[in-house]
Amino acid sequence: MSSEFSQQVLRSAVSRPVTLILVLLFVAAGCATAPVERGKNQAQEGVFAADQGYWEEAQFRWLKALAIAEMNARALNNLAVQHERDGEFEAAKDYYDKALVAATPAEHFYVDRNNRQFAPIWERISSGSMDDDKLIDMPLDEFPEGQTAAVGVLEIIVSVPDQGPNLAGYNRLLVGNFVPAEETESNINDFAVRYFRRRITQRTFYETQDQLEAPMDPASRGEEVFDNADYWVERAASSEADLVLTGTIGLSTEQESQMVRERIRSPDGQIREVARFQDVVTYKITFDVVVLRGEDGERLVEQTLESEASYPVEEGVSNQEAVFETLERMLPQLLETITPRRSEQSRYLIY
């Protein structure tokens, strides 16, 4: 650019200072608006991906939106919902807090609703107590009069911890060994450990391990073995387990005669009901369940489970078959004990 031309442009700008300022302000506003719009577009694309079930892609889009504009309330809210959905509650809490600060009034309506649903869940998890009243899915409030929903939303359902033990975040479970109860008629530790490990693997999200090759001292009795935190921490560490399922288990049997009624066909061809006495043997298993945290041996769950099953002596049911069936009847109680109850609630993704 020549010196003469430069001076001419400068004189022109000086003669029209207001015009120059307006141009500069317009350009600056455009530069500031562009990242905001790009961020909103990324948030929207993330919601569309989540709607199709592509949650990893959705998370990528929302994080990209935050890289463009770190106070994007829509992306912050959506990441909070995603982390809550995945059981990552500390991250969800952090994102909800940031979204509430960054939200516009229209965005705040939905962010606040999500956060109010999440708040009692976070309080339970952070305090370690899940014994409060059952969580309730609150209806969506009316949108404030005089305002219009200037945002788009997608309602989704998340499964959140409800009443029950706070075992969220644990993945690997050491099953057994169990202490034989004092009154037990036979030591069923090995059978019970194998049975529970197989069923827990089939019916829950836990990875499982056992240490049948390192049984407990048969002389172990009572509370002292469960109060030995170092013992359980060592066992958990050797199995890389987050949790230990142990306890005291005992088997008892009782034989008695019971009156049963049967329908038989008489010689004249009529169906008649008759009563007779039948010898039956009843198997009863009592399991005082203890769930310990692997890192420090702290007791998280203590509960007594009982189940029984009766078999006619004449049917010749084997002891192994009877124990298996009695454990089968106990299984639903055990799964409920070691798996947090969950509740379905609605959340809103914003775009």
JOZI-V731081 format. One record per residue. N is the residue number from 1. RES is the residue in three letters. D_CENTER is the distance of its C-alpha to the mean C-alpha in Angstrom with 1 decimal. Layout:
BEGIN
<<N & RES & D_CENTER> <N & RES & D_CENTER>>
END
This chain:
BEGIN
<<1 & MET & 67.7> <2 & SER & 71.3> <3 & SER & 72.2> <4 & GLU & 74.0> <5 & PHE & 71.0> <6 & SER & 68.6> <7 & GLN & 70.9> <8 & GLN & 71.2> <9 & VAL & 67.3> <10 & LEU & 67.2> <11 & ARG & 70.0> <12 & SER & 68.3> <13 & ALA & 65.0> <14 & VAL & 66.9> <15 & SER & 68.8> <16 & ARG & 65.6> <17 & PRO & 63.2> <18 & VAL & 61.3> <19 & THR & 60.6> <20 & LEU & 59.4> <21 & ILE & 57.0> <22 & LEU & 55.6> <23 & VAL & 55.1> <24 & LEU & 53.3> <25 & LEU & 51.0> <26 & PHE & 50.3> <27 & VAL & 49.4> <28 & ALA & 47.2> <29 & ALA & 45.4> <30 & GLY & 44.9> <31 & CYS & 43.5> <32 & ALA & 41.1> <33 & THR & 39.9> <34 & ALA & 39.4> <35 & PRO & 36.3> <36 & VAL & 34.7> <37 & GLU & 35.3> <38 & ARG & 34.1> <39 & GLY & 30.9> <40 & LYS & 30.5> <41 & ASN & 31.2> <42 & GLN & 28.5> <43 & ALA & 26.0> <44 & GLN & 27.2> <45 & GLU & 27.1> <46 & GLY & 23.5> <47 & VAL & 22.7> <48 & PHE & 24.8> <49 & ALA & 22.9> <50 & ALA & 19.5> <51 & ASP & 21.2> <52 & GLN & 22.2> <53 & GLY & 18.7> <54 & TYR & 19.9> <55 & TRP & 17.2> <56 & GLU & 18.6> <57 & GLU & 22.0> <58 & ALA & 20.7> <59 & GLN & 19.4> <60 & PHE & 22.8> <61 & ARG & 24.7> <62 & TRP & 23.1> <63 & LEU & 23.6> <64 & LYS & 27.1> <65 & ALA & 27.7> <66 & LEU & 27.0> <67 & ALA & 29.4> <68 & ILE & 32.0> <69 & ALA & 31.3> <70 & GLU & 28.9> <71 & MET & 28.7> <72 & ASN & 27.7> <73 & ALA & 25.7> <74 & ARG & 24.6> <75 & ALA & 23.1> <76 & LEU & 21.6> <77 & ASN & 19.9> <78 & ASN & 18.7> <79 & LEU & 17.3> <80 & ALA & 15.4> <81 & VAL & 13.9> <82 & GLN & 13.2> <83 & HIS & 11.5> <84 & GLU & 9.4> <85 & ARG & 8.6> <86 & ASP & 7.7> <87 & GLY & 5.6> <88 & GLU & 9.1> <89 & PHE & 10.0> <90 & GLU & 13.4> <91 & ALA & 14.6> <92 & ALA & 13.6> <93 & LYS & 15.6> <94 & ASP & 18.5> <95 & TYR & 18.8> <96 & TYR & 18.8> <97 & ASP & 21.5> <98 & LYS & 23.6> <99 & ALA & 23.3> <100 & LEU & 24.6> <101 & VAL & 27.6> <102 & ALA & 28.5> <103 & ALA & 28.2> <104 & THR & 31.3> <105 & PRO & 31.7> <106 & ALA & 30.6> <107 & GLU & 27.5> <108 & HIS & 26.8> <109 & PHE & 26.7> <110 & TYR & 23.5> <111 & VAL & 21.9> <112 & ASP & 22.6> <113 & ARG & 21.1> <114 & ASN & 17.8> <115 & ASN & 18.0> <116 & ARG & 18.9> <117 & GLN & 15.9> <118 & PHE & 13.7> <119 & ALA & 16.0> <120 & PRO & 15.0> <121 & ILE & 11.3> <122 & TRP & 12.6> <123 & GLU & 15.2> <124 & ARG & 13.0> <125 & ILE & 10.9> <126 & SER & 14.3> <127 & SER & 16.1> <128 & GLY & 13.9> <129 & SER & 14.5> <130 & MET & 12.3> <131 & ASP & 15.5> <132 & ASP & 16.9> <133 & ASP & 17.7> <134 & LYS & 15.4> <135 & LEU & 14.3> <136 & ILE & 16.9> <137 & ASP & 16.9> <138 & MET & 20.2> <139 & PRO & 22.8> <140 & LEU & 24.0> <141 & ASP & 27.1> <142 & GLU & 30.5> <143 & PHE & 31.3> <144 & PRO & 33.9> <145 & GLU & 37.4> <146 & GLY & 39.5> <147 & GLN & 36.7> <148 & THR & 35.6> <149 & ALA & 32.3> <150 & ALA & 33.4> <151 & VAL & 30.1> <152 & GLY & 28.3> <153 & VAL & 24.8> <154 & LEU & 22.4> <155 & GLU & 20.0> <156 & ILE & 16.7> <157 & ILE & 13.8> <158 & VAL & 10.2> <159 & SER & 7.3> <160 & VAL & 6.2> <161 & PRO & 5.7> <162 & ASP & 9.2> <163 & GLN & 11.6> <164 & GLY & 11.1> <165 & PRO & 10.7> <166 & ASN & 9.0> <167 & LEU & 7.7> <168 & ALA & 5.0> <169 & GLY & 7.2> <170 & TYR & 9.2> <171 & ASN & 10.5> <172 & ARG & 14.0> <173 & LEU & 15.1> <174 & LEU & 18.8> <175 & VAL & 19.9> <176 & GLY & 23.0> <177 & ASN & 25.8> <178 & PHE & 26.5> <179 & VAL & 29.4> <180 & PRO & 31.8> <181 & ALA & 32.5> <182 & GLU & 36.0> <183 & GLU & 37.0> <184 & THR & 35.5> <185 & GLU & 38.1> <186 & SER & 36.6> <187 & ASN & 34.1> <188 & ILE & 31.4> <189 & ASN & 29.2> <190 & ASP & 29.6> <191 & PHE & 29.1> <192 & ALA & 26.0> <193 & VAL & 24.4> <194 & ARG & 25.1> <195 & TYR & 24.0> <196 & PHE & 20.6> <197 & ARG & 19.9> <198 & ARG & 20.8> <199 & ARG & 18.8> <200 & ILE & 15.6> <201 & THR & 16.0> <202 & GLN & 16.8> <203 & ARG & 14.2> <204 & THR & 10.9> <205 & PHE & 9.4> <206 & TYR & 11.3> <207 & GLU & 14.6> <208 & THR & 17.1> <209 & GLN & 20.5> <210 & ASP & 23.2> <211 & GLN & 26.5> <212 & LEU & 28.8> <213 & GLU & 31.6> <214 & ALA & 31.3> <215 & PRO & 31.4> <216 & MET & 31.6> <217 & ASP & 35.0> <218 & PRO & 35.9> <219 & ALA & 37.5> <220 & SER & 34.1> <221 & ARG & 33.8> <222 & GLY & 32.1> <223 & GLU & 29.9> <224 & GLU & 31.6> <225 & VAL & 29.7> <226 & PHE & 26.3> <227 & ASP & 27.7> <228 & ASN & 28.7> <229 & ALA & 25.9> <230 & ASP & 27.9> <231 & TYR & 28.1> <232 & TRP & 24.4> <233 & VAL & 23.8> <234 & GLU & 26.5> <235 & ARG & 25.0> <236 & ALA & 21.5> <237 & ALA & 23.3> <238 & SER & 25.4> <239 & SER & 22.5> <240 & GLU & 20.4> <241 & ALA & 17.6> <242 & ASP & 14.9> <243 & LEU & 15.0> <244 & VAL & 17.9> <245 & LEU & 18.1> <246 & THR & 21.7> <247 & GLY & 23.8> <248 & THR & 27.1> <249 & ILE & 27.8> <250 & GLY & 31.1> <251 & LEU & 32.9> <252 & SER & 35.8> <253 & THR & 38.0> <254 & GLU & 40.5> <255 & GLN & 43.3> <256 & GLU & 45.0> <257 & SER & 47.0> <258 & GLN & 45.5> <259 & MET & 47.4> <260 & VAL & 46.1> <261 & ARG & 47.5> <262 & GLU & 48.2> <263 & ARG & 49.8> <264 & ILE & 52.8> <265 & ARG & 55.6> <266 & SER & 59.0> <267 & PRO & 62.2> <268 & ASP & 63.2> <269 & GLY & 60.0> <270 & GLN & 58.3> <271 & ILE & 54.6> <272 & ARG & 54.6> <273 & GLU & 52.0> <274 & VAL & 52.9> <275 & ALA & 51.4> <276 & ARG & 51.5> <277 & PHE & 50.0> <278 & GLN & 47.5> <279 & ASP & 46.4> <280 & VAL & 42.6> <281 & VAL & 40.5> <282 & THR & 37.2> <283 & TYR & 34.5> <284 & LYS & 32.2> <285 & ILE & 29.4> <286 & THR & 28.0> <287 & PHE & 25.0> <288 & ASP & 24.3> <289 & VAL & 20.8> <290 & VAL & 20.0> <291 & VAL & 16.9> <292 & LEU & 18.0> <293 & ARG & 16.6> <294 & GLY & 18.4> <295 & GLU & 19.7> <296 & ASP & 21.6> <297 & GLY & 21.5> <298 & GLU & 20.2> <299 & ARG & 19.3> <300 & LEU & 15.8> <301 & VAL & 16.3> <302 & GLU & 19.7> <303 & GLN & 20.4> <304 & THR & 23.3> <305 & LEU & 23.0> <306 & GLU & 26.1> <307 & SER & 27.2> <308 & GLU & 30.7> <309 & ALA & 32.6> <310 & SER & 36.3> <311 & TYR & 38.7> <312 & PRO & 42.4> <313 & VAL & 44.4> <314 & GLU & 46.5> <315 & GLU & 43.7> <316 & GLY & 43.5> <317 & VAL & 39.7> <318 & SER & 39.1> <319 & ASN & 37.3> <320 & GLN & 34.7> <321 & GLU & 34.0> <322 & ALA & 33.8> <323 & VAL & 31.4> <324 & PHE & 29.1> <325 & GLU & 29.2> <326 & THR & 28.6> <327 & LEU & 25.4> <328 & GLU & 24.3> <329 & ARG & 24.7> <330 & MET & 22.6> <331 & LEU & 19.7> <332 & PRO & 17.8> <333 & GLN & 18.1> <334 & LEU & 16.8> <335 & LEU & 13.7> <336 & GLU & 12.9> <337 & THR & 13.7> <338 & ILE & 11.5> <339 & THR & 8.3> <340 & PRO & 6.7> <341 & ARG & 8.3> <342 & ARG & 7.1> <343 & SER & 9.8> <344 & GLU & 11.2> <345 & GLN & 13.1> <346 & SER & 15.6> <347 & ARG & 16.1> <348 & TYR & 19.3> <349 & LEU & 20.2> <350 & ILE & 23.7> <351 & TYR & 26.6>>
END
